[in-house]
Amino acid sequence: MLAPVASHRYGAHGRAFAHIAQFHPELTEFRRDLHAHPELGYEEVYTGARVQEALKLCGVDEVHTGIGKTGVVGIIRGKGQGNRMIGLRADMDALTMTEQNDFAWKSQKSGMMHGCGHDGHVAMLVGAARYLAETRNFDGTAVLVFQPGEEGFAGAKAMIEDGLFQRWPVESVYAMHNWPSMKPGCIGTTPTAMMASADRVCIEITGKGGHGAHPYLAVDPVLVAAHIITAAQSIVSRNVRPVEGAVISLCAMQAGDLHAMSVIPGKATLVGTVRTFNPEVQALIEKRLTELCSTIALGFGATATVSYERVYPATINTPREAMFAADVAEMLVGKENVVRNMEPSMGAEDFSFMLQVKPGAYLRIGQGGEGSCMLHNTRYDFNDEILPLGAALHASLVEQALPLSHGA
């Protein structure tokens, strides 16, 4: 058994936090076991089995598996007889990274790592499940969604298409993500966009190969690619209003052979990403990028085709639910530790698919502060000290959204 951690150091208040803090060591042990056994999207077999086992031990009313391939849903009914439902979501998958930590619970799988804290997200939701199942101080049903494949696999979309909200028609849904740049004990959200959309761009340039000593006899696709890379940066600065957020990053280029110094290749490929918050800006960038690539290539006697894939939409909170979540957070940690208008991130999150069909809010929970290791870093680790706070926030969202009547 792990030694208890001083959870009270963050000054959290409320019955839920005090109750969950009692089994903080068990949550820590559970989280570290998940960290040691990372799994990629739609491969969360061990993780899903551990979640199922934990939910059953917690005494939840129902455990459903195989939703969106490897997703798990736990159902907990409150003391009241109401038919309202609130959804809580945690992502389960890891990343294709090689961990460089040396603690006892480091990844046991080569090339896989919980480098984004999804192990902690799962543990917090399991903690909320145990508390809600033991107390049931709410009127309605809590729907706990353990989602696969957040890291680029659109697991939220898969669960929705598999009937998640048809089977459990929640009136609102909430999720949270650890945030290393926020100090522990702080919680943030915003009534608008929390995360950007993520689009994948692939630009195929076709020229005419030739000898590097006689470039006038060739159509150099590398030269065309260079002009496209430079010109693409003008799209945001000269087409998008300054008050709108947008990023175009062409991050990879493939052309020719590094061992053939004097061979001009016939083709070049660029791959990158576009990030926006506004669908109109997203459409504008797709249009302008396609036009720009085509005309630049034409000017050099080449051709260019653009494949533009909209991977994740922007994560847009609904104002009412964001305000409600911030109010609940204030009850836990105090007004001074809640950020209600948090700066959005250009990162992306597939909880956005859930927010497209249900009202809800995405929150950030501080876990680090200045100097902390950022997400997707090979030395990242989740801060176990915030587990009770995250679990209490999940549970309190249910209790405050579905309050018991005085006669219950």
Disulfide bonds with the S-S distance in Angstrom:
none
